Amino acid sequence: MNDALKFMMGQHEAVLPADCRYAKNHMWAKKSADAWRFGFSAYAVRLLQDVYFLDWSVAAPSRVAGGQEIGSIESKKAESSLYAPIDGRLRCFNEALMADPSAINVDTYHAGWLFEIEGPGRELLTPQQYIRHLDEVWVVTQRTVKGQLNE
C-alpha cells in the first residue's frame, strides 16, 4: 500500500488506502463497475480486535437505507450492530466470512470485505475527509476505550 494515509491511534497506526472511499461508520468502500464493496477500515479493526463472529439480519439481494441495521459483529473488544453505510441495493455478502471471519483481521482491505451495495455513495468520504473525521472522533474514542479498561 504505497499510496496510503496513516492515522495514529496512540502508538498504533491505522493505514488507510488512498484508493478507497470511507463511511463515517468506519468502513472502506471500493467502487466496481456497478457497486461499492465495503469492509471495516483499519481504524475499526484496531478498535474491535480479533473479530470472531459475524451475523446478517437481512438477506441479499434487498434494498437497504443508509443507517439501517443489517447485522451484528462480536470481537475480543465489542459486540455491536452493523449498519448499511449507504442507501442502495444490498447485492451480496462475503460468504467466506461466515465460516471464518478472521480475514477481517488479517486481510482487511481485500479478503476481509463484508458486502456489496449498488448505490450512488455520494455520502462517502475521501481519505482526507475521513482522516479529519477520525481526528474529531478520536478524543471521544480514547475516553471510551480508557473507560472500558478501568471497569
C-alpha positions in Angstrom: 0.0 0.0 0.0 2.4 2.7 -1.2 -0.3 5.2 -1.7 -1.9 5.3 1.8 -2.6 7.7 4.6 -1.9 6.9 8.2 -3.9 7.8 11.3 -2.1 7.4 14.6 -4.2 5.7 17.3 -1.9 6.3 20.2 1.2 4.2 19.4 -0.6 2.3 16.7 -1.2 3.4 13.1 -4.3 2.8 11.0 -3.3 2.5 7.4 -5.9 3.9 5.1 -5.5 3.2 1.3 -5.9 6.3 -0.8 -7.8 4.3 -3.5 -10.8 3.8 -1.2 -13.7 6.0 0.0 -14.8 5.8 3.6 -18.0 5.9 5.5 -18.5 7.6 8.9 -19.3 4.2 10.4 -15.6 3.3 9.8 -16.0 1.2 6.6 -13.9 1.4 3.5 -15.5 1.4 0.1 -14.1 0.4 -3.3 -16.1 1.1 -6.5 -16.6 -1.6 -9.1 -18.5 -1.1 -12.3 -21.9 -1.1 -10.7 -21.5 -1.5 -6.9 -19.5 -0.5 -3.9 -17.6 -3.2 -1.9 -17.4 -2.4 1.8 -15.2 -3.6 4.7 -14.0 -2.3 8.0 -11.3 0.3 8.0 -8.0 -0.4 9.7 -9.2 2.1 12.4 -12.3 -0.1 13.1 -10.3 -3.4 13.0 -7.8 -2.0 15.5 -10.6 -1.0 17.9 -12.5 -4.2 17.5 -9.5 -6.6 17.7 -10.0 -10.2 16.7 -13.4 -10.4 15.1 -14.7 -13.9 15.7 -18.5 -13.8 14.9 -20.5 -12.1 12.2 -24.2 -12.4 11.5 -26.5 -10.7 9.0 -30.1 -9.8 9.8 -31.1 -9.0 6.2 -31.0 -11.2 3.1 -29.3 -10.4 -0.2 -30.4 -9.1 -2.5 -32.6 -6.4 -0.8 -33.0 -2.7 -0.6 -31.3 -1.0 2.4 -31.2 2.5 3.7 -28.1 4.2 5.0 -28.0 3.7 8.7 -30.3 0.7 8.6 -29.2 -2.2 10.9 -28.2 -5.1 8.7 -26.3 -7.4 11.1 -24.1 -7.8 14.1 -20.5 -8.5 15.0 -18.6 -9.9 18.0 -15.0 -9.4 18.7 -12.5 -9.5 21.5 -13.4 -5.9 22.5 -17.0 -5.4 21.5 -20.4 -6.6 20.4 -22.0 -4.3 18.0 -24.8 -3.9 15.5 -23.7 -3.3 11.8 -25.4 -0.6 9.7 -25.6 0.0 6.0 -23.2 2.8 5.1 -25.3 4.0 2.1 -28.7 3.7 0.5 -29.0 1.1 -2.2 -29.5 -2.5 -3.2 -27.5 -4.9 -1.0 -26.2 -7.3 -3.6 -24.2 -9.9 -1.7 -22.3 -10.7 1.4 -18.8 -12.2 1.6 -19.9 -15.7 2.3 -16.4 -16.9 3.2 -16.5 -14.7 6.3 -19.5 -16.5 7.7 -17.4 -19.7 8.2 -14.2 -17.8 9.2 -14.3 -14.1 9.9 -10.6 -13.9 10.6 -9.9 -12.4 7.1 -11.3 -9.2 8.6 -8.4 -9.1 10.9 -5.6 -10.3 8.6 -6.6 -9.0 5.1 -8.8 -6.0 5.9 -8.8 -4.4 2.5 -9.1 -7.5 0.3 -10.4 -10.9 1.5 -11.9 -9.2 4.6 -14.6 -7.3 2.6 -18.1 -7.6 4.1 -20.7 -6.9 1.4 -21.5 -5.1 -1.8 -24.2 -2.4 -2.3 -25.4 -0.9 -5.6 -25.9 2.8 -5.0 -24.5 6.2 -5.7 -22.4 6.5 -2.5 -22.5 10.3 -2.6 -22.1 10.5 1.2 -18.8 8.5 1.2 -15.7 10.5 2.3 -12.4 10.9 0.6 -9.4 9.6 2.5 -8.5 13.1 3.6 -12.1 13.8 4.8 -12.1 10.5 6.7 -8.8 11.5 8.4 -10.5 14.8 9.5 -13.5 12.7 10.8 -11.1 10.4 12.7 -9.4 13.5 14.3 -12.9 14.6 15.5 -13.9 11.2 17.0 -10.6 10.1 18.3 -10.8 12.1 21.6 -14.2 10.5 22.4 -12.9 7.1 21.4 -9.9 7.3 23.7 -12.1 8.2 26.6 -14.4 5.2 25.8 -11.6 2.8 25.5 -9.9 4.0 28.7 -13.3 3.7 30.5 -13.6 0.1 29.4 -10.1 -0.7 30.6 -10.8 0.8 34.0 -14.0 -1.2 34.6 
